Amino acid sequence: MRVVTLGTSAGRPTAQRSASAVALEYEGDVILFDCGEGTQAQLARSPLRWGNINAIFIGHLHGDHVNGLPGILGTFSLTDRTMPLKVFGPPGIKRYLEILQEIKTVWINFPVEIIEIRKSGTLLDEKKYQVETARLDHVIECWGYVFREKPRPGHFDEAKAEALKIPHGPLRSRLVQGQSITLENGQVIAPQEIVGPPRPGRSVAYCLDTCPCENAIFLARGTDLLIHESTFDDSLREEMKKWGHSTSGQAAETALKAKSRRLILTHISPRYAEPELLLKEAKGIFPEAEMAWDLNEFIVESAE
Amino acid sequence: MRVVTLGTSAGRPTAQRSASAVALEYEGDVILFDCGEGTQAQLARSPLRWGNINAIFIGHLHGDHVNGLPGILGTFSLTDRTMPLKVFGPPGIKRYLEILQEIKTVWINFPVEIIEIRKSGTLLDEKKYQVETARLDHVIECWGYVFREKPRPGHFDEAKAEALKIPHGPLRSRLVQGQSITLENGQVIAPQEIVGPPRPGRSVAYCLDTCPCENAIFLARGTDLLIHESTFDDSLREEMKKWGHSTSGQAAETALKAKSRRLILTHISPRYAEPELLLKEAKGIFPEAEMAWDLNEFIVESAE
C-alpha cells in the first residue's frame, strides 16, 4: 500500500510542481484523489499501473484539482479501456462531463459512473477497503476523503497450530475466518486459540482544500497518513478563514488533534520555491510532518 | 519571428510528447495555436515570454487541442494579468468557457474576448500582421489558420541616400513611408529612387487536424512555414478520409501543392515512438520537411 504525490502545487503548475493529484495504490487497485492538469503525464512518469485506476475522487471543482480529468478519460477511451471507473465529486461534476462530451472535448467509450456527493458517509465499499467523505471548509463546496482498509485477520500462531497437529488447508482457513473446527481426533478448537485479535486496517486521509475545521480532524482521526494542504506559511494564519486555506502550522495542528501518525504537506503555493519554512513550522507542532514533492512515494504502514 | 512547438503528440500526451500546442512569437507578441493539456507547463519550460500571449486560436474542441485552455486562463488570473486576450475557436467555445466559469473551474479576472468562428476570412488584423482562417476537413468542425506578416518596406539604398546628401531623420522616414521629399537645394526625390519594392511579409500556416483538402492548400499557399498534422504513416492513406487525419506523405503533398517553403510535421500518433518513417515518407515528396519534437524552435525567414 503506497501513496504517490503526482502533483503538489497550489493554484497552478510550476516548473517544479504539477497541479494537485495523489494516487493511492492498494493491492493492485489504484485510487486517484483530485486530477489537476498534467496528471496523466505524471502518471506516465510514475511507477504506477494507472490502467488499474478504479475510482477518482475530486474534492472540488477548481481547475487546479480537476483540469486533468477530461484528458485522462479521453486517454482511457483512446487506449480501449473496458474496465469500469467510478468518478466521485461535488454537484456540478456530472454536468461538467456531460457538456464536455456534448461539444466533443471528451470522448468516453467505456463504463464511467459519475457520482455526485450529497452528504458525508461511505462512498465506496470494496471487499477490503472503504472510502468515506466529509465536507471541508473552502471557498466553494469541497469534500475531503479517508481511505480505510478493513480490519485484517489477526496473527496466526503457526507454532501452536503445528503442536496441535492442525493440517494445512481448509481447517486452517476456517480458523482464520473465525470459525471453530473439529480435528479428526474429535478435539474442538476455537479460532481465538490460534488466531489473534483482528488487526486494524491502515488508513489515509486527504484534506484539500480547506481551512482548519472539525471535519478535517474527523477525517484524519487516528489515520496512519494524513495528506493535508499547506498552501501558506504561518505568518498568514489570520487570512486563512477568508481564503479557505491552511498554513503549514494549521495543517500540523489538525494532524495533532486528530492523532494522525504521519502528515504529508502538499498544495504548496508557488510563492515558496524553497518551502523549508513550511516544513519547519509544521515539524515544530507535529514532528512526523514531511514535505511532498512531485512523484514522491510513501509506503503506508500500520501502527502494529 | 520564431515558432516553438510546445506539444507535438496526437490524441494524448506521452512521456516524450505533450498534447498539441504551437507558439508563434513576433516582435514581442506571442500567439498560441491550440492549447492541449500541459501547455502552460511547456510554456514555463520554453524561452517564450508567455505573459505576452495576445491571442489563442483553437482549431477544434477535441480535448487534446483544448484541455489546457482553462488552466492557462486561470493562471493568467492568479498572476494578476491585466492585458486583454482574444480567444478564437469554433462555435461551442463560448459555452464551454461560460460553464467552466459557472461551476468555478475557471476564474477569469482580466479582459478575455471569446470569438466564435463563423466563416473563412481574417480574424485578427494587427498593425504588422493578420491571422486568417479557413475550414479544414476533420471529424468535427475544425479551423486552420495562417499568420501573415504585412508587406515590409523595401530595401533602403543607404549609399545612394548619402550620395544625394539626404539628411538622417524625418526626410528619410518619409521616403520609407512611400512619400516624395524635397531637399533644401530644391531637388525632388521620389521614394522609388532610394527604396526598393516592398518585401513580402513572412507567413506561417497551421493545419491541424485535417485530412487532405483544398482549404489546407489554400491556407498553406506560398507560406514560409507550414505546420501540418502528420498523425500516421503512408500505409494508412486509405483510412484518412474516414479518420479525418493525414499521413506524413499527404502532409508533404499539401506542402508541395501549396508551394510552401518548409514543412513541419507534428501531431504524431503515440504509436510511433521513433517516427523516422514518417519523416522519410514526407521528405520523399517534399524535401524541406522536418519532424517536430516538443520545445523545438524554428526561426521563420522570408525567401528574400
Interface residues (C-beta under 8 A of the other chain):
Chain A: G11 R12 P13 T14 A15 S18 A19 E37 G38 Q40 A41 A44 R45 L61 H62 G63 D64 V66 N67 G68 P70 G71 G74 T75 L78 T79 G92 R95 Y96 I99 L100 I103 K104 T105 V106 W107 I140
Chain B: G11 R12 P13 T14 A15 S18 A19 E37 G38 Q40 A41 A44 R45 L61 H62 G63 D64 V66 N67 G68 P70 G71 G74 T75 L78 T79 G92 R95 Y96 I99 L100 I103 K104 T105 V106 W107 I140
